[in-house]
Amino acid sequence: MIRDDIKAAQIAAMKAGDKASRGAITLIQSAIKNRDIEARTGKAPEDDDALVVEVLQKMVKQRRESIDMYTKGGRQELADAEAAEVAVIERFLPKQLSAEETAAAVEAIKAELGASGMKDMGRVMAELKARHATTLDMSKASAAVKAALS
């Protein structure tokens, strides 16, 4: 489980005295805990790793947006700090599908559902998320689905 890997990495970072990694891992655990609390009121995912991957992907997306803003604002030291956090977070994410693998998955689902146009994009995206949520960046997948359906 990814949670166990995160816990082991935190212990290793503490033993090694790696303050940067320890801080990032603490942020990861905090975000996961917050998501667990939110899940109490709603429907929790059946797969715990899916919940953790969802949180990690959101954290990476937020940090990439921050990196862009810091770079545009001329604050390279803050952008570098965010990039270091992204590197730590990405250690725990499963291997993401390549562009070719994503296109193949989209084509397979498109053929399976009989999707022909943009009106079917919601169905294709829902099925793609159901099958590949942990190994796929959904923003990139959206672009692939648009290209395949238009």
N, CA, C and O atoms as a GROMACS GRO file, in nm:
protein
  600
    1MET      N    1   0.083  -0.119   0.000
    1MET     CA    2   0.000   0.000   0.000
    1MET      C    3   0.087   0.124   0.000
    1MET      O    4   0.196   0.126   0.057
    2ILE      N    5   0.037   0.227  -0.064
    2ILE     CA    6   0.112   0.351  -0.075
    2ILE      C    7   0.127   0.417   0.062
    2ILE      O    8   0.231   0.477   0.091
    3ARG      N    9   0.024   0.407   0.146
    3ARG     CA   10   0.033   0.466   0.280
    3ARG      C   11   0.152   0.409   0.357
    3ARG      O   12   0.223   0.483   0.427
    4ASP      N   13   0.174   0.278   0.345
    4ASP     CA   14   0.286   0.215   0.414
    4ASP      C   15   0.419   0.265   0.360
    4ASP      O   16   0.514   0.287   0.437
    5ASP      N   17   0.427   0.284   0.229
    5ASP     CA   18   0.549   0.337   0.168
    5ASP      C   19   0.577   0.478   0.218
    5ASP      O   20   0.692   0.514   0.244
    6ILE      N   21   0.473   0.558   0.231
    6ILE     CA   22   0.489   0.696   0.279
    6ILE      C   23   0.538   0.696   0.423
    6ILE      O   24   0.629   0.772   0.458
    7LYS      N   25   0.479   0.612   0.505
    7LYS     CA   26   0.519   0.603   0.646
    7LYS      C   27   0.665   0.558   0.658
    7LYS      O   28   0.741   0.614   0.737
    8ALA      N   29   0.704   0.458   0.579
    8ALA     CA   30   0.842   0.410   0.582
    8ALA      C   31   0.939   0.518   0.534
    8ALA      O   32   1.049   0.532   0.587
    9ALA      N   33   0.897   0.594   0.433
    9ALA     CA   34   0.983   0.701   0.382
    9ALA      C   35   0.999   0.812   0.485
    9ALA      O   36   1.105   0.873   0.496
   10GLN      N   37   0.893   0.839   0.562
   10GLN     CA   38   0.904   0.941   0.666
   10GLN      C   39   1.003   0.897   0.774
   10GLN      O   40   1.085   0.977   0.819
   11ILE      N   41   0.996   0.774   0.814
   11ILE     CA   42   1.089   0.722   0.915
   11ILE      C   43   1.232   0.729   0.863
   11ILE      O   44   1.323   0.768   0.935
   12ALA      N   45   1.251   0.689   0.736
   12ALA     CA   46   1.385   0.693   0.677
   12ALA      C   47   1.437   0.836   0.668
   12ALA      O   48   1.555   0.860   0.693
   13ALA      N   49   1.350   0.931   0.633
   13ALA     CA   50   1.392   1.072   0.624
   13ALA      C   51   1.428   1.127   0.761
   13ALA      O   52   1.523   1.204   0.774
   14MET      N   53   1.354   1.086   0.863
   14MET     CA   54   1.385   1.132   0.999
   14MET      C   55   1.520   1.075   1.044
   14MET      O   56   1.602   1.147   1.102
   15LYS      N   57   1.544   0.948   1.016
   15LYS     CA   58   1.670   0.886   1.056
   15LYS      C   59   1.789   0.947   0.980
   15LYS      O   60   1.898   0.961   1.036
   16ALA      N   61   1.766   0.983   0.854
   16ALA     CA   62   1.873   1.040   0.772
   16ALA      C   63   1.893   1.189   0.798
   16ALA      O   64   1.993   1.246   0.756
   17GLY      N   65   1.799   1.252   0.867
   17GLY     CA   66   1.809   1.395   0.893
   17GLY      C   67   1.777   1.479   0.770
   17GLY      O   68   1.823   1.593   0.758
   18ASP      N   69   1.699   1.424   0.678
   18ASP     CA   70   1.661   1.493   0.554
   18ASP      C   71   1.538   1.578   0.581
   18ASP      O   72   1.424   1.531   0.570
   19LYS      N   73   1.561   1.706   0.618
   19LYS     CA   74   1.449   1.792   0.657
   19LYS      C   75   1.356   1.824   0.540
   19LYS      O   76   1.235   1.835   0.560
   20ALA      N   77   1.410   1.839   0.421
   20ALA     CA   78   1.325   1.872   0.305
   20ALA      C   79   1.227   1.759   0.275
   20ALA      O   80   1.108   1.783   0.257
   21SER      N   81   1.278   1.637   0.269
   21SER     CA   82   1.190   1.522   0.241
   21SER      C   83   1.092   1.501   0.356
   21SER      O   84   0.974   1.474   0.332
   22ARG      N   85   1.140   1.514   0.478
   22ARG     CA   86   1.052   1.493   0.593
   22ARG      C   87   0.937   1.593   0.592
   22ARG      O   88   0.823   1.557   0.619
   23GLY      N   89   0.968   1.718   0.559
   23GLY     CA   90   0.863   1.820   0.553
   23GLY      C   91   0.760   1.791   0.445
   23GLY      O   92   0.640   1.805   0.467
   24ALA      N   93   0.808   1.750   0.328
   24ALA     CA   94   0.716   1.718   0.218
   24ALA      C   95   0.631   1.597   0.252
   24ALA      O   96   0.511   1.594   0.222
   25ILE      N   97   0.692   1.497   0.314
   25ILE     CA   98   0.617   1.376   0.349
   25ILE      C   99   0.513   1.407   0.457
   25ILE      O  100   0.404   1.350   0.456
   26THR      N  101   0.546   1.496   0.549
   26THR     CA  102   0.449   1.538   0.650
   26THR      C  103   0.330   1.606   0.584
   26THR      O  104   0.216   1.585   0.624
   27LEU      N  105   0.358   1.689   0.483
   27LEU     CA  106   0.249   1.754   0.409
   27LEU      C  107   0.161   1.650   0.338
   27LEU      O  108   0.039   1.664   0.334
   28ILE      N  109   0.225   1.548   0.282
   28ILE     CA  110   0.150   1.441   0.215
   28ILE      C  111   0.058   1.372   0.315
   28ILE      O  112  -0.061   1.351   0.287
   29GLN      N  113   0.112   1.336   0.430
   29GLN     CA  114   0.030   1.266   0.530
   29GLN      C  115  -0.083   1.354   0.580
   29GLN      O  116  -0.193   1.304   0.605
   30SER      N  117  -0.057   1.483   0.593
   30SER     CA  118  -0.162   1.574   0.636
   30SER      C  119  -0.274   1.582   0.532
   30SER      O  120  -0.392   1.580   0.567
   31ALA      N  121  -0.237   1.591   0.405
   31ALA     CA  122  -0.337   1.597   0.299
   31ALA      C  123  -0.420   1.468   0.294
   31ALA      O  124  -0.541   1.473   0.272
   32ILE      N  125  -0.354   1.354   0.313
   32ILE     CA  126  -0.425   1.227   0.313
   32ILE      C  127  -0.521   1.220   0.432
   32ILE      O  128  -0.634   1.174   0.418
   33LYS      N  129  -0.476   1.266   0.547
   33LYS     CA  130  -0.562   1.266   0.666
   33LYS      C  131  -0.684   1.355   0.644
   33LYS      O  132  -0.796   1.318   0.681
   34ASN      N  133  -0.663   1.472   0.583
   34ASN     CA  134  -0.776   1.561   0.553
   34ASN      C  135  -0.874   1.494   0.458
   34ASN      O  136  -0.995   1.509   0.473
   35ARG      N  137  -0.822   1.423   0.360
   35ARG     CA  138  -0.909   1.353   0.264
   35ARG      C  139  -0.986   1.240   0.333
   35ARG      O  140  -1.102   1.214   0.301
   36ASP      N  141  -0.921   1.173   0.427
   36ASP     CA  142  -0.989   1.069   0.504
   36ASP      C  143  -1.106   1.129   0.581
   36ASP      O  144  -1.214   1.069   0.588
   37ILE      N  145  -1.085   1.244   0.640
   37ILE     CA  146  -1.191   1.311   0.717
   37ILE      C  147  -1.305   1.350   0.624
   37ILE      O  148  -1.422   1.333   0.660
   38GLU      N  149  -1.274   1.403   0.506
   38GLU     CA  150  -1.378   1.438   0.408
   38GLU      C  151  -1.455   1.314   0.364
   38GLU      O  152  -1.576   1.321   0.340
   39ALA      N  153  -1.386   1.202   0.352
   39ALA     CA  154  -1.449   1.080   0.302
   39ALA      C  155  -1.548   1.021   0.402
   39ALA      O  156  -1.633   0.940   0.366
   40ARG      N  157  -1.538   1.061   0.527
   40ARG     CA  158  -1.632   1.010   0.628
   40ARG      C  159  -1.775   1.050   0.597
   40ARG      O  160  -1.869   0.975   0.622
   41THR      N  161  -1.792   1.172   0.541
   41THR     CA  162  -1.927   1.220   0.515
   41THR      C  163  -1.979   1.176   0.380
   41THR      O  164  -2.100   1.168   0.361
   42GLY      N  165  -1.891   1.148   0.286
   42GLY     CA  166  -1.933   1.108   0.152
   42GLY      C  167  -1.904   0.961   0.128
   42GLY      O  168  -1.880   0.884   0.222
   43LYS      N  169  -1.908   0.924   0.003
   43LYS     CA  170  -1.880   0.786  -0.035
   43LYS      C  171  -1.729   0.771  -0.052
   43LYS      O  172  -1.668   0.838  -0.136
   44ALA      N  173  -1.670   0.686   0.026
   44ALA     CA  174  -1.525   0.663   0.019
   44ALA      C  175  -1.494   0.567  -0.096
   44ALA      O  176  -1.571   0.475  -0.122
   45PRO      N  177  -1.381   0.588  -0.164
   45PRO     CA  178  -1.343   0.493  -0.269
   45PRO      C  179  -1.318   0.355  -0.210
   45PRO      O  180  -1.275   0.341  -0.095
   46GLU      N  181  -1.346   0.252  -0.290
   46GLU     CA  182  -1.326   0.115  -0.243
   46GLU      C  183  -1.177   0.085  -0.226
   46GLU      O  184  -1.137   0.013  -0.135
   47ASP      N  185  -1.096   0.141  -0.315
   47ASP     CA  186  -0.953   0.115  -0.316
   47ASP      C  187  -0.882   0.228  -0.243
   47ASP      O  188  -0.891   0.344  -0.284
   48ASP      N  189  -0.811   0.196  -0.136
   48ASP     CA  190  -0.740   0.297  -0.058
   48ASP      C  191  -0.630   0.362  -0.140
   48ASP      O  192  -0.608   0.483  -0.128
   49ASP      N  193  -0.560   0.284  -0.222
   49ASP     CA  194  -0.454   0.341  -0.304
   49ASP      C  195  -0.509   0.444  -0.402
   49ASP      O  196  -0.441   0.542  -0.432
   50ALA      N  197  -0.630   0.424  -0.451
   50ALA     CA  198  -0.691   0.521  -0.542
   50ALA      C  199  -0.712   0.654  -0.471
   50ALA      O  200  -0.689   0.760  -0.530
   51LEU      N  201  -0.755   0.650  -0.346
   51LEU     CA  202  -0.773   0.772  -0.268
   51LEU      C  203  -0.639   0.844  -0.249
   51LEU      O  204  -0.630   0.965  -0.266
   52VAL      N  205  -0.536   0.769  -0.214
   52VAL     CA  206  -0.404   0.827  -0.191
   52VAL      C  207  -0.348   0.885  -0.320
   52VAL      O  208  -0.291   0.994  -0.319
   53VAL      N  209  -0.362   0.814  -0.431
   53VAL     CA  210  -0.312   0.863  -0.559
   53VAL      C  211  -0.385   0.990  -0.599
   53VAL      O  212  -0.324   1.084  -0.651
   54GLU      N  213  -0.515   0.995  -0.575
   54GLU     CA  214  -0.594   1.114  -0.605
   54GLU      C  215  -0.538   1.235  -0.528
   54GLU      O  216  -0.522   1.342  -0.585
   55VAL      N  217  -0.510   1.216  -0.401
   55VAL     CA  218  -0.455   1.323  -0.318
   55VAL      C  219  -0.317   1.365  -0.370
   55VAL      O  220  -0.289   1.484  -0.382
   56LEU      N  221  -0.233   1.269  -0.402
   56LEU     CA  222  -0.098   1.300  -0.450
   56LEU      C  223  -0.102   1.373  -0.584
   56LEU      O  224  -0.025   1.467  -0.605
   57GLN      N  225  -0.190   1.330  -0.674
   57GLN     CA  226  -0.202   1.398  -0.803
   57GLN      C  227  -0.248   1.542  -0.786
   57GLN      O  228  -0.201   1.632  -0.856
   58LYS      N  229  -0.339   1.563  -0.694
   58LYS     CA  230  -0.387   1.699  -0.667
   58LYS      C  231  -0.274   1.785  -0.610
   58LYS      O  232  -0.260   1.902  -0.647
   59MET      N  233  -0.194   1.728  -0.523
   59MET     CA  234  -0.082   1.802  -0.464
   59MET      C  235   0.020   1.839  -0.572
   59MET      O  236   0.073   1.950  -0.572
   60VAL      N  237   0.049   1.747  -0.662
   60VAL     CA  238   0.144   1.775  -0.769
   60VAL      C  239   0.091   1.886  -0.859
   60VAL      O  240   0.165   1.977  -0.897
   61LYS      N  241  -0.037   1.879  -0.892
   61LYS     CA  242  -0.098   1.981  -0.977
   61LYS      C  243  -0.089   2.119  -0.911
   61LYS      O  244  -0.054   2.217  -0.976
   62GLN      N  245  -0.121   2.126  -0.783
   62GLN     CA  246  -0.114   2.253  -0.710
   62GLN      C  247   0.027   2.309  -0.710
   62GLN      O  248   0.047   2.429  -0.730
   63ARG      N  249   0.125   2.223  -0.689
   63ARG     CA  250   0.263   2.269  -0.684
   63ARG      C  251   0.314   2.312  -0.821
   63ARG      O  252   0.392   2.407  -0.831
   64ARG      N  253   0.271   2.245  -0.925
   64ARG     CA  254   0.312   2.287  -1.060
   64ARG      C  255   0.254   2.424  -1.094
   64ARG      O  256   0.320   2.506  -1.158
   65GLU      N  257   0.131   2.449  -1.052
   65GLU     CA  258   0.072   2.582  -1.072
   65GLU      C  259   0.150   2.687  -0.994
   65GLU      O  260   0.173   2.797  -1.044
   66SER      N  261   0.190   2.653  -0.873
   66SER     CA  262   0.268   2.746  -0.791
   66SER      C  263   0.404   2.773  -0.855
   66SER      O  264   0.451   2.887  -0.856
   67ILE      N  265   0.465   2.669  -0.910
   67ILE     CA  266   0.595   2.687  -0.976
   67ILE      C  267   0.582   2.786  -1.091
   67ILE      O  268   0.666   2.874  -1.107
   68ASP      N  269   0.475   2.772  -1.171
   68ASP     CA  270   0.454   2.866  -1.283
   68ASP      C  271   0.438   3.008  -1.231
   68ASP      O  272   0.497   3.101  -1.286
   69MET      N  273   0.358   3.025  -1.127
   69MET     CA  274   0.334   3.159  -1.073
   69MET      C  275   0.462   3.218  -1.015
   69MET      O  276   0.492   3.336  -1.037
   70TYR      N  277   0.539   3.138  -0.941
   70TYR     CA  278   0.663   3.188  -0.883
   70TYR      C  279   0.764   3.224  -0.991
   70TYR      O  280   0.836   3.324  -0.979
   71THR      N  281   0.771   3.144  -1.095
   71THR     CA  282   0.865   3.171  -1.203
   71THR      C  283   0.828   3.300  -1.275
   71THR      O  284   0.915   3.382  -1.305
   72LYS      N  285   0.700   3.318  -1.302
   72LYS     CA  286   0.654   3.442  -1.367
   72LYS      C  287   0.676   3.563  -1.278
   72LYS      O  288   0.700   3.673  -1.327
   73GLY      N  289   0.668   3.543  -1.146
   73GLY     CA  290   0.686   3.652  -1.052
   73GLY      C  291   0.832   3.678  -1.016
   73GLY      O  292   0.861   3.768  -0.937
   74GLY      N  293   0.924   3.602  -1.074
   74GLY     CA  294   1.065   3.623  -1.048
   74GLY      C  295   1.112   3.570  -0.914
   74GLY      O  296   1.212   3.619  -0.861
   75ARG      N  297   1.043   3.473  -0.857
   75ARG     CA  298   1.080   3.416  -0.727
   75ARG      C  299   1.130   3.273  -0.747
   75ARG      O  300   1.064   3.177  -0.709
   76GLN      N  301   1.247   3.262  -0.807
   76GLN     CA  302   1.301   3.132  -0.844
   76GLN      C  303   1.328   3.043  -0.723
   76GLN      O  304   1.312   2.922  -0.732
   77GLU      N  305   1.369   3.102  -0.609
   77GLU     CA  306   1.397   3.020  -0.491
   77GLU      C  307   1.271   2.951  -0.440
   77GLU      O  308   1.277   2.837  -0.392
   78LEU      N  309   1.157   3.018  -0.450
   78LEU     CA  310   1.030   2.955  -0.410
   78LEU      C  311   0.988   2.848  -0.512
   78LEU      O  312   0.934   2.744  -0.474
   79ALA      N  313   1.013   2.874  -0.639
   79ALA     CA  314   0.982   2.776  -0.743
   79ALA      C  315   1.067   2.650  -0.723
   79ALA      O  316   1.019   2.539  -0.741
   80ASP      N  317   1.194   2.669  -0.686
   80ASP     CA  318   1.282   2.554  -0.663
   80ASP      C  319   1.235   2.472  -0.543
   80ASP      O  320   1.241   2.349  -0.546
   81ALA      N  321   1.187   2.539  -0.438
   81ALA     CA  322   1.136   2.468  -0.320
   81ALA      C  323   1.012   2.386  -0.357
   81ALA      O  324   0.997   2.272  -0.312
   82GLU      N  325   0.925   2.443  -0.438
   82GLU     CA  326   0.805   2.369  -0.482
   82GLU      C  327   0.845   2.251  -0.570
   82GLU      O  328   0.786   2.143  -0.560
   83ALA      N  329   0.944   2.270  -0.657
   83ALA     CA  330   0.990   2.162  -0.745
   83ALA      C  331   1.048   2.047  -0.662
   83ALA      O  332   1.030   1.930  -0.697
   84ALA      N  333   1.117   2.080  -0.554
   84ALA     CA  334   1.170   1.975  -0.466
   84ALA      C  335   1.057   1.896  -0.402
   84ALA      O  336   1.066   1.774  -0.387
   85GLU      N  337   0.949   1.964  -0.363
   85GLU     CA  338   0.834   1.895  -0.306
   85GLU      C  339   0.768   1.805  -0.411
   85GLU      O  340   0.725   1.694  -0.379
   86VAL      N  341   0.759   1.852  -0.535
   86VAL     CA  342   0.701   1.771  -0.642
   86VAL      C  343   0.781   1.643  -0.660
   86VAL      O  344   0.724   1.535  -0.678
   87ALA      N  345   0.914   1.654  -0.653
   87ALA     CA  346   0.999   1.536  -0.669
   87ALA      C  347   0.972   1.434  -0.559
   87ALA      O  348   0.969   1.313  -0.585
   88VAL      N  349   0.953   1.481  -0.436
   88VAL     CA  350   0.925   1.390  -0.325
   88VAL      C  351   0.788   1.326  -0.343
   88VAL      O  352   0.773   1.205  -0.324
   89ILE      N  353   0.688   1.404  -0.380
   89ILE     CA  354   0.552   1.352  -0.397
   89ILE      C  355   0.548   1.248  -0.508
   89ILE      O  356   0.482   1.145  -0.494
   90GLU      N  357   0.617   1.276  -0.619
   90GLU     CA  358   0.612   1.186  -0.733
   90GLU      C  359   0.678   1.050  -0.705
   90GLU      O  360   0.654   0.953  -0.777
   91ARG      N  361   0.760   1.044  -0.602
   91ARG     CA  362   0.820   0.914  -0.565
   91ARG      C  363   0.713   0.812  -0.527
   91ARG      O  364   0.734   0.692  -0.543
   92PHE      N  365   0.599   0.859  -0.478
   92PHE     CA  366   0.494   0.769  -0.428
   92PHE      C  367   0.385   0.742  -0.531
   92PHE      O  368   0.300   0.656  -0.509
   93LEU      N  369   0.386   0.814  -0.642
   93LEU     CA  370   0.285   0.792  -0.745
   93LEU      C  371   0.321   0.670  -0.830
   93LEU      O  372   0.439   0.648  -0.859
   94PRO      N  373   0.222   0.592  -0.869
   94PRO     CA  374   0.251   0.480  -0.959
   94PRO      C  375   0.297   0.534  -1.095
   94PRO      O  376   0.271   0.650  -1.129
   95LYS      N  377   0.365   0.449  -1.171
   95LYS     CA  378   0.414   0.490  -1.302
   95LYS      C  379   0.294   0.533  -1.388
   95LYS      O  380   0.195   0.461  -1.398
   96GLN      N  381   0.307   0.650  -1.448
   96GLN     CA  382   0.200   0.703  -1.531
   96GLN      C  383   0.209   0.646  -1.672
   96GLN      O  384   0.317   0.614  -1.720
   97LEU      N  385   0.094   0.635  -1.738
   97LEU     CA  386   0.091   0.586  -1.875
   97LEU      C  387   0.157   0.688  -1.968
   97LEU      O  388   0.144   0.809  -1.948
   98SER      N  389   0.227   0.639  -2.068
   98SER     CA  390   0.288   0.728  -2.168
   98SER      C  391   0.179   0.781  -2.259
   98SER      O  392   0.064   0.739  -2.252
   99ALA      N  393   0.216   0.876  -2.346
   99ALA     CA  394   0.120   0.934  -2.439
   99ALA      C  395   0.064   0.827  -2.534
   99ALA      O  396  -0.054   0.828  -2.568
  100GLU      N  397   0.151   0.735  -2.577
  100GLU     CA  398   0.108   0.629  -2.668
  100GLU      C  399   0.012   0.532  -2.597
  100GLU      O  400  -0.089   0.491  -2.653
  101GLU      N  401   0.045   0.497  -2.473
  101GLU     CA  402  -0.041   0.407  -2.396
  101GLU      C  403  -0.176   0.472  -2.366
  101GLU      O  404  -0.280   0.406  -2.368
  102THR      N  405  -0.173   0.603  -2.339
  102THR     CA  406  -0.297   0.677  -2.314
  102THR      C  407  -0.384   0.676  -2.439
  102THR      O  408  -0.504   0.650  -2.432
  103ALA      N  409  -0.323   0.704  -2.554
  103ALA     CA  410  -0.397   0.706  -2.680
  103ALA      C  411  -0.457   0.568  -2.709
  103ALA      O  412  -0.570   0.558  -2.756
  104ALA      N  413  -0.381   0.463  -2.682
  104ALA     CA  414  -0.430   0.327  -2.704
  104ALA      C  415  -0.548   0.296  -2.612
  104ALA      O  416  -0.647   0.236  -2.655
  105ALA      N  417  -0.539   0.337  -2.487
  105ALA     CA  418  -0.649   0.314  -2.392
  105ALA      C  419  -0.773   0.390  -2.435
  105ALA      O  420  -0.884   0.336  -2.428
  106VAL      N  421  -0.756   0.514  -2.480
  106VAL     CA  422  -0.869   0.595  -2.527
  106VAL      C  423  -0.934   0.529  -2.648
  106VAL      O  424  -1.057   0.519  -2.655
  107GLU      N  425  -0.853   0.484  -2.743
  107GLU     CA  426  -0.907   0.419  -2.863
  107GLU      C  427  -0.983   0.291  -2.828
  107GLU      O  428  -1.089   0.264  -2.885
  108ALA      N  429  -0.928   0.213  -2.736
  108ALA     CA  430  -0.994   0.089  -2.696
  108ALA      C  431  -1.131   0.118  -2.633
  108ALA      O  432  -1.229   0.051  -2.665
  109ILE      N  433  -1.136   0.216  -2.544
  109ILE     CA  434  -1.264   0.250  -2.479
  109ILE      C  435  -1.360   0.311  -2.580
  109ILE      O  436  -1.480   0.282  -2.577
  110LYS      N  437  -1.308   0.394  -2.670
  110LYS     CA  438  -1.392   0.455  -2.774
  110LYS      C  439  -1.457   0.346  -2.859
  110LYS      O  440  -1.577   0.353  -2.888
  111ALA      N  441  -1.380   0.246  -2.900
  111ALA     CA  442  -1.434   0.137  -2.981
  111ALA      C  443  -1.533   0.052  -2.901
  111ALA      O  444  -1.637   0.012  -2.952
  112GLU      N  445  -1.499   0.027  -2.776
  112GLU     CA  446  -1.585  -0.056  -2.691
  112GLU      C  447  -1.721   0.009  -2.667
  112GLU      O  448  -1.824  -0.060  -2.668
  113LEU      N  449  -1.722   0.140  -2.645
  113LEU     CA  450  -1.847   0.212  -2.618
  113LEU      C  451  -1.919   0.255  -2.746
  113LEU      O  452  -2.036   0.295  -2.741
  114GLY      N  453  -1.850   0.246  -2.859
  114GLY     CA  454  -1.911   0.292  -2.984
  114GLY      C  455  -1.921   0.443  -2.990
  114GLY      O  456  -2.013   0.496  -3.052
  115ALA      N  457  -1.829   0.512  -2.925
  115ALA     CA  458  -1.830   0.658  -2.922
  115ALA      C  459  -1.789   0.712  -3.058
  115ALA      O  460  -1.697   0.661  -3.122
  116SER      N  461  -1.862   0.817  -3.103
  116SER     CA  462  -1.833   0.870  -3.237
  116SER      C  463  -1.806   1.019  -3.239
  116SER      O  464  -1.740   1.068  -3.330
  117GLY      N  465  -1.855   1.091  -3.142
  117GLY     CA  466  -1.839   1.236  -3.145
  117GLY      C  467  -1.820   1.294  -3.007
  117GLY      O  468  -1.812   1.223  -2.907
  118MET      N  469  -1.812   1.426  -3.003
  118MET     CA  470  -1.787   1.497  -2.878
  118MET      C  471  -1.900   1.475  -2.776
  118MET      O  472  -1.878   1.490  -2.656
  119LYS      N  473  -2.018   1.441  -2.824
  119LYS     CA  474  -2.129   1.417  -2.731
  119LYS      C  475  -2.104   1.296  -2.642
  119LYS      O  476  -2.167   1.281  -2.537
  120ASP      N  477  -2.012   1.209  -2.683
  120ASP     CA  478  -1.979   1.088  -2.606
  120ASP      C  479  -1.859   1.108  -2.515
  120ASP      O  480  -1.814   1.013  -2.450
  121MET      N  481  -1.807   1.229  -2.508
  121MET     CA  482  -1.684   1.252  -2.432
  121MET      C  483  -1.702   1.217  -2.283
  121MET      O  484  -1.612   1.160  -2.222
  122GLY      N  485  -1.815   1.251  -2.226
  122GLY     CA  486  -1.840   1.222  -2.084
  122GLY      C  487  -1.837   1.073  -2.054
  122GLY      O  488  -1.779   1.031  -1.954
  123ARG      N  489  -1.898   0.995  -2.139
  123ARG     CA  490  -1.897   0.849  -2.119
  123ARG      C  491  -1.757   0.792  -2.129
  123ARG      O  492  -1.717   0.708  -2.048
  124VAL      N  493  -1.681   0.839  -2.229
  124VAL     CA  494  -1.545   0.789  -2.249
  124VAL      C  495  -1.457   0.829  -2.130
  124VAL      O  496  -1.381   0.747  -2.080
  125MET      N  497  -1.469   0.954  -2.086
  125MET     CA  498  -1.388   1.001  -1.972
  125MET      C  499  -1.424   0.924  -1.846
  125MET      O  500  -1.334   0.888  -1.769
  126ALA      N  501  -1.551   0.897  -1.823
  126ALA     CA  502  -1.593   0.823  -1.703
  126ALA      C  503  -1.534   0.682  -1.704
  126ALA      O  504  -1.485   0.635  -1.601
  127GLU      N  505  -1.539   0.616  -1.818
  127GLU     CA  506  -1.484   0.480  -1.827
  127GLU      C  507  -1.332   0.482  -1.814
  127GLU      O  508  -1.274   0.393  -1.753
  128LEU      N  509  -1.269   0.583  -1.873
  128LEU     CA  510  -1.123   0.596  -1.864
  128LEU      C  511  -1.081   0.618  -1.719
  128LEU      O  512  -0.982   0.561  -1.672
  129LYS      N  513  -1.156   0.700  -1.649
  129LYS     CA  514  -1.124   0.725  -1.507
  129LYS      C  515  -1.148   0.599  -1.424
  129LYS      O  516  -1.070   0.570  -1.334
  130ALA      N  517  -1.252   0.526  -1.453
  130ALA     CA  518  -1.281   0.404  -1.378
  130ALA      C  519  -1.170   0.301  -1.395
  130ALA      O  520  -1.136   0.230  -1.300
  131ARG      N  521  -1.114   0.292  -1.514
  131ARG     CA  522  -1.012   0.191  -1.540
  131ARG      C  523  -0.869   0.235  -1.508
  131ARG      O  524  -0.787   0.155  -1.462
  132HIS      N  525  -0.840   0.362  -1.531
  132HIS     CA  526  -0.700   0.407  -1.525
  132HIS      C  527  -0.678   0.528  -1.434
  132HIS      O  528  -0.584   0.604  -1.457
  133ALA      N  529  -0.761   0.549  -1.334
  133ALA     CA  530  -0.751   0.669  -1.252
  133ALA      C  531  -0.615   0.683  -1.184
  133ALA      O  532  -0.564   0.794  -1.171
  134THR      N  533  -0.557   0.573  -1.139
  134THR     CA  534  -0.432   0.583  -1.064
  134THR      C  535  -0.310   0.596  -1.154
  134THR      O  536  -0.204   0.640  -1.107
  135THR      N  537  -0.321   0.561  -1.280
  135THR     CA  538  -0.203   0.563  -1.368
  135THR      C  539  -0.214   0.666  -1.479
  135THR      O  540  -0.137   0.661  -1.575
  136LEU      N  541  -0.307   0.759  -1.466
  136LEU     CA  542  -0.332   0.852  -1.575
  136LEU      C  543  -0.356   0.992  -1.521
  136LEU      O  544  -0.432   1.010  -1.426
  137ASP      N  545  -0.292   1.090  -1.583
  137ASP     CA  546  -0.319   1.230  -1.552
  137ASP      C  547  -0.444   1.269  -1.631
  137ASP      O  548  -0.440   1.276  -1.754
  138MET      N  549  -0.553   1.293  -1.561
  138MET     CA  550  -0.682   1.312  -1.628
  138MET      C  551  -0.685   1.438  -1.715
  138MET      O  552  -0.763   1.442  -1.811
  139SER      N  553  -0.604   1.540  -1.686
  139SER     CA  554  -0.602   1.658  -1.773
  139SER      C  555  -0.541   1.624  -1.908
  139SER      O  556  -0.587   1.672  -2.011
  140LYS      N  557  -0.437   1.541  -1.908
  140LYS     CA  558  -0.377   1.498  -2.033
  140LYS      C  559  -0.471   1.400  -2.105
  140LYS      O  560  -0.478   1.399  -2.228
  141ALA      N  561  -0.541   1.320  -2.028
  141ALA     CA  562  -0.635   1.225  -2.086
  141ALA      C  563  -0.749   1.298  -2.155
  141ALA      O  564  -0.797   1.255  -2.260
  142SER      N  565  -0.793   1.408  -2.097
  142SER     CA  566  -0.900   1.487  -2.156
  142SER      C  567  -0.862   1.537  -2.294
  142SER      O  568  -0.943   1.534  -2.387
  143ALA      N  569  -0.738   1.582  -2.307
  143ALA     CA  570  -0.690   1.628  -2.437
  143ALA      C  571  -0.686   1.513  -2.537
  143ALA      O  572  -0.721   1.531  -2.654
  144ALA      N  573  -0.644   1.395  -2.492
  144ALA     CA  574  -0.638   1.278  -2.579
  144ALA      C  575  -0.778   1.236  -2.624
  144ALA      O  576  -0.798   1.199  -2.740
  145VAL      N  577  -0.874   1.241  -2.532
  145VAL     CA  578  -1.012   1.203  -2.567
  145VAL      C  579  -1.070   1.304  -2.667
  145VAL      O  580  -1.137   1.264  -2.763
  146LYS      N  581  -1.046   1.432  -2.646
  146LYS     CA  582  -1.094   1.534  -2.741
  146LYS      C  583  -1.036   1.509  -2.879
  146LYS      O  584  -1.108   1.515  -2.978
  147ALA      N  585  -0.906   1.481  -2.885
  147ALA     CA  586  -0.842   1.456  -3.014
  147ALA      C  587  -0.900   1.331  -3.082
  147ALA      O  588  -0.919   1.329  -3.203
  148ALA      N  589  -0.927   1.229  -3.004
  148ALA     CA  590  -0.979   1.104  -3.061
  148ALA      C  591  -1.124   1.118  -3.108
  148ALA      O  592  -1.164   1.053  -3.205
  149LEU      N  593  -1.201   1.202  -3.042
  149LEU     CA  594  -1.343   1.213  -3.077
  149LEU      C  595  -1.373   1.321  -3.180
  149LEU      O  596  -1.483   1.326  -3.234
  150SER      N  597  -1.276   1.408  -3.207
  150SER     CA  598  -1.306   1.515  -3.304
  150SER      C  599  -1.251   1.485  -3.441
  150SER      O  600  -1.267   1.564  -3.533
   0.00000   0.00000   0.00000
